[in-house]
Amino acid sequence: MSTDPAMTALYGVAGYDFVIIDQEHGPNDTASTMGHIRAADANGVMPLVRILENRPTLIQKNLDLGAQGIVVPKVNTATDARRAVEASQYAPRGRGACAAVEGARWTSDWDEYARNANDGVVVIPIIETAEAIDNFADIVGVDGVEFVLIGFFDLAQDLGLDMASASGRLADIWATCQSLSHAEGVRVGGSVGTDFDRRPDFVTISCDLSSLLSTIKKQRAELATTSTPAGVA
């Protein structure tokens, strides 16, 4: 969520596998996203960008910046998933070609770069609506979809469910999605802290600013119980 690339550097130093740079709910723009991507490259963590919407121009822009993958919200159908995959791939698919971008490292060997880029890019649909659950088998069957992320918070909201009281139903949805995903060789992920995404293939954690706030609150509470300072800074 933060626009400060130091956050991405910290996750790399801590040994995380990937970061998701949020352009959907967070304030990141082109310049701050580029800073995050450079920080990721320098600190050994994979930069993924969560775009605002499933639009080919947004996918192209962020891959040109050097993102190694795109996280796509509100993928509800196989057509949605196919559109995102095609926008991530150079010819014969739909991604516009330009060598003079940071993602291509301003390359002079275009053919080799394009082949590697097509093979290496990751497109991760977010499954977060009732419609997406209804079409889940078709979505994971799309060529080029190798990972999906279940967005339980939005999904519960779209289904009109309370996450806590409806955990049994969400667990059933998770189990079905996991089975369908694995049948297609697709990896499925969810968020840490929910009790229904059992044995995910990958996980996401709380956002950087929420984690920082939790730490700040904990430190302040601990200080308040051990001393009575005039003020806490």
Summary of the structure (lengths in Angstrom):
residues: 233
radius of gyration: 19.5
end to end distance: 23.8
largest distance: 67.6
contacts: 709
relative contact order: 0.10
helix: 47%
strand: 14%
